[in-house]
Amino acid sequence: MRTTARLAAGPHTRQNTPMTIALLNGNVLTDTGFREDVAVLLESEQISAILPRDDPRIASVPHHDLGGNSLLPGFIDVQVNGGGGVLFNNTPTIAAIQRIGQAHRRLGTTGFLPTLISDDRETMRQAIAAVSQAIAAGIPGVLGIHLEGPYIAAARKGTHHANHLRIPDTEEIALATSLDNGVTLLTLAPECVPITAIRSIIARGAIIAAGHTDGSYAEIRAGLDAGIRGFTHLYNAMSPLQGREPGAVGAALQDRDSWCGIIVDGIHVHPASLQVALAAKAPGKLFLVTDAMPPVGAESPDFTLYSEPVSVRDGAIRNRDGTLAGSALDMASAVRNTVSLLGLPLAEAARMASTWPAQFLGIDATHGRIAPGYRADLVSLDAAMQVTDTWIAGQRANHE
């Protein structure tokens, strides 16, 4: 399999787009920071140039006035369980993926991994097939799939159903890595999966993150040495950092090369703990995720998970026994929270939502920056950091 997402937007999304359009009058996040003196030229699905606002080439193409808003790389969310009232586990279909993507797009996400939490083999097969079909059909924003489990630790399963937890055999490894037109991210507990299996999964092109793990520091370190690239929702559902046993959290904070997804909703992790992670990790190694559930972008706060009722109460999603069951967070809110709760500037919060997850997924040659040759996946935020417009492969949608 390949670890790069197919970039084609699909023929049905291209028909009414001008060949070239200039985005003007914005505060554009470039590699050197925000700039108000430039225009961004989009040509078909790509960014073709960043030009001075008075460049004569701009006058000859259609314009879109950004109205002074901030123009950022589109947000990339590697952990999207649901949205728009749909849970991917309950409905592993192309129609569900499209609905989830539409809900999250309104909230700034232009690239995402539909995420399947621990389930049976047939549901996994259906989910992978649906993602493959969605990419082939050009459903906007779909980059691949995230299989969060089922190869995780019972002691740290969270809301995952214990009946689905297992160790992958050769046949299941082949299934889990069978997506051949997008990224596959697989969350597992390193202490529960033989190192030979971890190496086999990576050799077949998948990215592995450690998560839902009760592993010791030594066990996590062995997984990192075998090629594990990062950690799923740092601090949550993993062995904690202690004085004589650093655990998974200690291994994640100590390791300079791995990436860590973080849920910045003020519920999953205390802001002080996240600030510790920011101080410990190398720049660019923390990125934002939502772990979003069906209430994101939907009117109803209620849904079912494993046939049990789950609901949003006071901003938190919990199952009947009170265990956190994903989040009601969206990426635009995660960016705002990163600014307000963690004290980071908007430029860095935006990169944590775009540039750094693109690097983690290995698609940073095409996604996550506003630069010539990059895909025209963009988001516009107003002064209150609310989403006004998004572009996916050059296609604009207004969300005001």
Order of alpha helices (4+ residues) and beta strands (2+ residues): beta-beta-beta-beta-beta-beta-beta-beta-beta-beta-alpha-beta-alpha-beta-alpha-beta-alpha-beta-alpha-beta-alpha-beta-alpha-beta-beta-beta-beta-beta-alpha-alpha-alpha-beta-beta-beta
